Amino acid sequence: MIISFSAPSQSIVRRTRKAMELAKCPVCLDLMAKPFVLGCGHSFCELCAAESVNVNDKCAVCRQPTRGLCAPNVDLDRLIRDLILPSLEPESRRIYEERCEIQRKRVRRKDRFRCIIWTEVERIRPDSILVHDIVQNCTDVFGKSEDVVRELTEIFSREILANDLSVFAMSETEKGLSIHFKEAFRRN
């Protein structure tokens, strides 16, 4: 009996399709780019996981609190790399790799933005902080394009809200939104 492997068997095709369904991100609905897993066990693309955790600290699927914890899903990444990607057409593989690289750069950029934002907040503490001023000071590092200003404002707002305003008090002034450290967190 001779076994031919030139054409994939139906069972291999079914298993590959099932693996592709399991590796689809529930947020962006695409094949996960660098899969990360939350404490509840649900997996997402690294960028989608980070966004979910930073927006409301809950899993986007089951709504359980994540407490900011997510880690690389090494097994799922291996499944994607070893089983799914080889079954894709070369153009689809290229598009996937390109998307992974774009997401990797966006995650690193957001991390750098957070670092600069909190460095700036710490630098001017205990004074009142105008969101606009923090964003403007950060644009000296990252540039003043509309995209940078919008992204910095979005990240700063999320970071403040992620603290459940337990550290900060917010108020509206004639100059714009102002954030103050609550008394217990002020330096003397």
Stockholm file with secondary structure:
# STOCKHOLM 1.0

chainA/1-188         MIISFSAPSQSIVRRTRKAMELAKCPVCLDLMAKPFVLGCGHSFCELCAAESVNVNDKCAVCRQPTRGLCAPNVDLDRLIRDLILPSLEPESRRIYEERCEIQRKRVRRKDRFRCIIWTEVERIRPDSILVHDIVQNCTDVFGKSEDVVRELTEIFSREILANDLSVFAMSETEKGLSIHFKEAFRRN
#=GR chainA/1-188 SS CCCCCSSCCHHHHHHHHHHHHHTBCTTTCSBCSSEEEETTSCEEEHHHHHHHHHHHSBCTTTCCBCTTCEEECHHHHHHIIIIIHHHSCHHHHHHHHHHHHHHHHHHHHHHHHHHHHHHHHHHHTTSCEEHHHHHHHHHHHHCCCHHHHHHHHHHHHHHHHHTTTSSEEEEEETTEEEEEECGGGCCC
#=GC SS_cons         CCCCCSSCCHHHHHHHHHHHHHTBCTTTCSBCSSEEEETTSCEEEHHHHHHHHHHHSBCTTTCCBCTTCEEECHHHHHHIIIIIHHHSCHHHHHHHHHHHHHHHHHHHHHHHHHHHHHHHHHHHTTSCEEHHHHHHHHHHHHCCCHHHHHHHHHHHHHHHHHTTTSSEEEEEETTEEEEEECGGGCCC
//
